[in-house]
Amino acid sequence: MYNRHYTGKIELAVLDTAGTFCDGPCDLSSRWPLDDGRGCKAPVVPFYEALRQFGIECDWATIRKPMGAFKPTHLRMLLNDPKISAQWEEKYGRPWNEDDFEKVLAAFRPLMSKYIVDEDLARPIDGAVEAIAKLREAGILVGCDTGYYAEDSANLNKVLEDKYGMHFDVVTNAEKVPGRPSPFMVYDCMLSAYKMTNKVIPIEAVVKIDDTAAGMKCGNNAGCWTIGLYASGSNNYDELAASKPDFLVPSVAYVPEIIFGQIEPMLRRGMRPGQGLIETI
């Protein structure tokens, strides 16, 4: 039963996908010479290759800027980037239009479907399988949210479950509800958890875990606890810190320690998320 001073345990953890529990940092420059060594490559590579099909060169740093957005939104933001839009006008003699957007998106879709289950990119981040197992052993429901298309996300999660035993209790994505930085993917996971358990989960009992600033803003907008992962995905420490998470840690491997050793003791003292503190490991 919800009350104004929730002092119970964490009931739901909502994790982003690439750069959070899979597709971590590694050197794949033998495959992609522009590889920056960071995690969350599975969305970067198809954007890069799709744009090249239209004669547009885009560096990985630029591609990473909108990370966390639903992929069509991400593409639209890239096409609006001054460097890319200038390239488009120079090559085609006019600004890009909606037909162009749809053509680039059509080129992107099969590439995304291919790379999301790529053996090098679908591999769990070190400690991810163990971390998620610890949460589930403690009775915490584990949710997955993402800016991927629903079909691609389902295919990736099947690979992770079949090959690595990584299971998610609830799943949502930005194709189903408005994505990050809005709070609705967190709320959708909460609704799915309610339908599964017939138990109302207060927002103070929810943790949003993400490697993007947009993901931290999503959690903050929802009113839940937020844990930013600064060494495993797209955004670095400073980018995540600017989005004011409750905690900053290198990777998902540290999440159980933060939940059991930091957040739950704070809850027992009647503390709430989003009080301006940033605890860092």
HUJOQUI-V813432 format. One line per field, one symbol per residue. ss: DSSP state (H for helix, E for strand, L for the rest). psi: psi as a letter, one per 20 degrees, with the letter a starting at -180 (. if undefined). burial: # if it has 24 or more other C-alpha atoms within 12 Angstrom, else .. Layout:
ss = ???
psi = ???
burial = ???
This chain:
ss = LLLLLLLLLLLEEEELLELLLELLLLLLLLLLLLLLLLLLLHHHHHHHHHHHHLLLLLLHHHHHLLLLLLHHHHHHHHHLLHHHHHHHHHHHLLLLLHHHHHHHHHHHHHHHHHHHLLLLLLLELLLHHHHHHHHHHLLLEEEELLLLLHHHHHHHHHHHHHHHLLLLLEELLLLLLLLLLLLHHHHHHHHHHHHHHLLLLLHHHEEEEELLHHHHHHHHHHLLEEEEELLLLLLLHHHHHLLLLLEEELLHHHHHHHHHHHHHHHHHLLLLLLLLLLEEL
psi = pprimpkbrphppoprepigirlaprokihhohjpjiralhhhgghgghghhhjjpppqhgghigjpiqqghggghhghiphhghggghhgijrqqahggghgghhhgghgghghhjphhhipqqpigggghggghhjjpppqpqqjrqggggggghgghghhikopphqprrihgrpaqjrjhhghhhgghhghhikppoqhijqpppqjqhhhhhggghhjrqpopoijicgqaghgghhjlrhqprgrhhiggggghigghhgghjjqqrkjiqopq.
burial = .....#####################........#################..#.#########################...##.##.......#....#..##.###.########.################....###############.##.##...#.##########.#################.......#####################################.###.##################.###.##...####...#.#.
